[in-house]
Amino acid sequence: MTALETTSVGSLPKPDYLVRARAQTARGKMKAAALRRLEQRATAEWLAFQEEIGIDVLVDGEQYRGDMATYFAENLDGMEVSGLVRSYGNRYYKKPIITGELRRAGPISVGWFKFAQGRTRKPVKGMITGPYTMMDWSFDEHYGSREEAALAFAALLHQEARDLEAAGAKVIQVDEPALATRADELPLVVKAVGIVTKGLDAKTVLHTCYGNYEEIYGYFNRLPVDQLDLEMSNSSLDLMERFRRDPLKKEIAFGVLDVHSHVVETRAQVAERIERALAIFDPQKLVIDPDCGLKTRTVDEAKAKLEVMVQAVRVVREEHGFA
């Protein structure tokens, strides 16, 4: 692993031509095959951009996905999708509904992973929405137990992870934004994620964001993954002191870009955040990335933020003499 390796969390904004095409397809004015070609074009463009600016571990940008939970729900038997439900602010998503026993007819994200990995020699992450988040963000009309539903998702997502690994994924990320929703269910998160990652040789990453990290900190080292990916650009100094007192026993992906702000950070701001991380973490176990997915920013904003991030990493690498 490179000192201060760079990556992105997963989602990137869709270009205007793809946004229009998705709307036309929803209205029946564009065929699915034509939409897929544009999704492939957008994916290839984002991969090329990441390579051009020098990001180390790439993402496909999720140009073919709407909401992260809905995407998997639409591809699982035993699930339906509701109308639009408010998520936060003016953001809406189609809420999944568990209507029967969950089954996976076949690989869900593997085809897109192969498409992306086939266009670069750099590693591309395989990305899975985690079992706890899938459960927490779904209406359950079948299992009647949050644990039973979460573990049912976990078993299917383990199959997906194994298929991604077999397709060549060297890094597999499990997204659990709902992790901090209920501190009393953290043992369930650990159990469910452990089912997903069991037996994998690929590097495993768990991404979570915008939670009360102090409240859930005691579970960080129990999470059965190799790397923990956290929103850190707005984190309190108290949390940094907690890292110092109670060290993390795994790699950390340290978010340095505020994905909810339209303001593009300066190189100096990002470099300062990286230096703050270096005061605590081994640079060989420290990954630099945005706080979360950038899909809610404009294409220009996302590109500018990522460019600043990579530039800041280069400056810090040179100042510290990292290879």
N, C-alpha and C positions, 0 to 999 in steps of 0.2 A: 504494500500500500504506500502511495506517495504521501509525503508530509503535506498536510493541509489539502487533501484531496477535495476536489469540487464536484458538486452534483446539483440536481434540482429535485424537488419533492415528487413531482408527477405531472399535474395538469398545467397546461399552458393555454393562453387565450386562442380562440379560433379566429382566423382571418375573416374579413368581411364576406368574401365570396363563399366561405363555408357556412357562415351564419345564415346567409340568404338561402343557400341550397338546402339547409336543414329545415328552414321554414317552408320552402316550396315542397319539399318531400312530405312534410306533415300535412300539407293541404292537398296532397295528391297530384301536384304539378311537376314533380320530378321523380324519376324511377330510382329505386334503391341502388341499382348498379352505378348510375351516374353519380349519386351521392358518395358512394364508396370510393370512386376514382378521385373525387375532390378531397375526401378524408385522407387518402393515400398521399395526394399532392401536399396537403398541409403537414402531414406527418414527416414527409421527406424534407420539406422546407425547414421545419423546426430542428430536425436532426442535423442538417447541414449548418444551421446557425450555431448550434451548440458546439459542433466540431470547429467551426471557424473561429469562435472566440476562445476555445481551448478548455472547455469543461471536460473533466476526466471521466465521469460516469454519466451516461446520457439517459434521458427519458423519452418516451415516444410522444409525450404531450397530451395524450388521451383525446385526440381530435375526433375520435369515433364514439366517445362517451358523452352523455349528458350529465346526469348526476352519478356520483361514484357508487352509491348503493343501488340505484335504479338500474344501472347498467348490468350488474350481476343478477338482480332480480328478474330482469327481462329474459335472462338466459338460463333460468332454473325452472324445472318443473315443480309444481306445487306453489307457485307464486303468481300473483296478478299485480297490476300497478294501478294506483288510484289516480284521480285527477290531481291538479296542482295543490300543494300544501305549502304554507309559508314556512320558510326555514329561518331567516333572520332578515331584518331590514326589508328591502324589496326583492329579496331572493326567494324563489319558489322551486320546489322539486316535486316529482311524482312519487308519492310515498308507496313503497312496496307493501303488499299484503300477503301473508302466509295463509294459503287456503287449503293446503294438504301436505302430505309428507314430502319433504324436500328431496329432490333428485337432480343430478346433473347428467344431462344426456351426452355430454362430451366436453372437450376443452372450450373455454369461453374466451380467454384473452391470448391464447397461445398463437393464433394466426397473426394477430397484430404484433406480438413480440417478434415472431419470425420475420415479418415484413420489416420491422425497424432494425433488428440485428443484422439483417441481410444487407443493410445500406451503410454499415460502419464497422470498422475494426475495433472500435472502443466498446466497452461493455454497456449494454442497455439493461436497465432494471426491468424485471418482471414485477407487476404491481397488482396487488389483490386488496380489495376492501375487506377489512377484518371481520371475523365472525361476531364479535361483540357489537360492533357498529351496525352490521347487517341486522342483527336482532333488535338493537335499540331503536333503529330508524324504521322498523317495519311494524305494521299492525299484525298481531298474531291471532288468527282465527282457527288455529289447528292444535298447537302444542299445549297452550295454556300454562306454560312454565317458561320463564325467561331463560333459565339454565338449559332446559331441554332444547329450546329453539337455538340458542347460541351454540350448543354442542353439535346440533344437526348441521348448522352452517359450517362449523369447524371441520367436520368430516369431509364435506364436499370441497371446501377450500383447500384442504390438504391434498386432495386429488389434483386440484388445479395447480398447486405449488409443485407437486411432483412432475406434472406434465410440462410446466415451464422449465424446470430444471432439466428434464430430458430433452427439451428443445434447445438447450444451450445457455439458459439464464445463469449467470454467475452471481447475481445479486437479486434477491427477492424481497420486496418490501410489502409489509402488511400494514395497511392504513387503519388506524383506530382513533379517529377524532373523538369518538364518544367515550374514550377510556376514562376520563375524569368526571363523567356524568354522575356516577354514584360510587362514592368511595367504598361503600359496603359491598360492592360487587367486584372489587379488584381481584379477589381470588378466582372469580369466574373468568375474568379477562386472562389471567395467567394460565388457567386450565385450557381455555379455548384456543388461545394463541399457541400453546404448547402442542396441541393436536395438529394445528396447521404446519408447524415448523419441524415436527418430529422426523428425524432421519434424513433431513436435507443436508447435502454437502455444500450447497450454495450459501453465500453469506446472507444472513437474514437480518432484516431491518424492521423495526417497528416505529412508525411515525404517528405522533399525536401532537395536538396543538391547542392553545387557548384554554388550558385547564389550570386549576389551582395545584401547581406542581408541589408546593410545600406540603399540601395535604396528602398527596399520593406518593411522595418521594420514597417512602419506605418500601414501595413495590418495584421501583426502577430496576434494582439488581435481581429481582425475582423473575422478571419478564424473560421468557425463553427465546431470546434473539441475540445476535452478535452485536448489533448496533441499535442505539436508541436515537431517534431523530426528533428534536424538540424545537419549538418556537422560542427563540432567545433574544431577539432584537429589542424587545420591550420588557425583558425579565428584570426582576428586582435584584439589587445587590445582595439581598438576604439569601436568594437562591444560590448565588455564586459562592457565598460563604458556606452554604450547606454542602455544595459539591466539594469544598475544601475539607470540611470536617468529616464528611461521610462519602468517600470517593466512589465514583461510578466504576464498576468492574467490567465495563464493556466499552466499545467504541461509542463516540457520540457524534452525531451530525448536529452541528450548532447553527441554528437559523440566524442569519444576519440581515435579512431583508424583510421589511414590514409589508406583507402582501395585501394589507387592507388600506394602504395609503397610496394615493396617486403620486405622491412626491417621490422622486428618484433620489436615493441616498447619495451622498458624496463619497468619493473614494476614501477620504479621511475618516468619515463616520464608520464605514464598513471596516476599515483597517483597525480602528480603535476597538471595535467589537471583537475582531479576531484576536487582537493582543490581549483582551480581557480573558478570552478563552485559553490562550496559550499560557497564561499565568497559572492555570490549574491543570490543563489536560496535556498529555503526551501528543506532540504534533503528528506522530505516526498513527494515533488513534482518534484524530480530530478531523472531521469532515466539515466543510463549509458549504452551506446551501441557504435557500430562502426559508422563511418561517413555515411556509405551507405552499400549496399549489398556487400558481400565478394566474389561474384562468379568469379571475374577476378583474384583472388589469387589462388595459388595451395592449395590442401587440407591441406598439412602440414603447410603452411603459415597461412591459415585461422584458423586452430586449435590452433596454437601457439599464434596468436594475441588474440583470444578469451580467452585462458587460462590466458594470462598476464592481460587482462582486469578484469577478475573475481578475480584474486589474488590481484590486486591493490585495487579493491573495498573492499575486505576483510580487507586489511591493513588499509584503511581509515576508514572503519566502526569501527574497534577496537580502532583506535587512538581517534575517536570522541565519543566512547561509544554508538554507535547506536546498537539497538537490531537487 
